[in-house]
Amino acid sequence: GWAGEGTGTSGKNRHVSQAAARLEMGSLWEEFNRLGTEMIVTKAGRRMFPTFQVKLSGLDPLADYVLLMDFVPLDDKRYRYAFHSSSWLAAGRADPAAPGRVHFHPDSPAKGAQWMRQIVSFDKLKLTNNLLDDNGHIILNSMHRYQPRFHVVFVDPRRDSERFAHQNFKSFSFPETQFMAVTAYQNHRITQLKIASNPFAKGFRDGDPEP
């Protein structure tokens, strides 16, 4: 269904107060979530699969909006995978938080009408574990759990718009998109599901290394 989660609508600018977002491929995200979603992080940066995609409604067709994502730690723990029980176990305190970065959708800013016309896909977003990354990728700690968050920001034309910054955005988070950041898949069922459902994983299916 349509989500209007995160920050409440009270006190929000009318340009964002009615905004709603529906997660695309929800059933696939659910399938991964049941197994415990894992997302690969690499030094060079790796795209997410499933891709984070939303369908928007309730925007002002004529107003400008910026769309962005960030990733917040779900807890203060580091994890390890116990193969004998096929489960994740807490393995101590979290590593120092990686630099908090945001990923702006490359079409930003754009009119509400444009954002609502098609599915918004964050397919350019990449995850890295390189703390010194200078490509603008999202930096995450491996073996830590994260919640992606999606933000709709109204581009306020008023000269003193920063005074209203807290009123000009609305945030959404979908619990089924939580994941563990890993440098290699730990749960073999996640590997199988990724290969079965990712059209770009054909190389794995044919026994070739990833291109």
Secondary structure as UniProt FT lines:
FT   TURN            10..11
FT   HELIX           14..17
FT   STRAND          20..23
FT   TURN            24..25
FT   HELIX           26..35
FT   STRAND          38..40
FT   STRAND          46..47
FT   STRAND          53..57
FT   TURN            61..62
FT   STRAND          64..73
FT   STRAND          77..82
FT   TURN            83..86
FT   STRAND          87..93
FT   STRAND          102..104
FT   TURN            106..107
FT   STRAND          110..111
FT   HELIX           112..117
FT   STRAND          120..121
FT   TURN            123..124
FT   STRAND          126..128
FT   TURN            131..132
FT   STRAND          138..139
FT   TURN            142..143
FT   STRAND          145..154
FT   TURN            159..160
FT   HELIX           161..167
FT   STRAND          169..172
FT   HELIX           175..177
FT   STRAND          179..182
FT   HELIX           188..197
FT   HELIX           199..201
FT   HELIX           202..205
FT   TURN            206..207
//
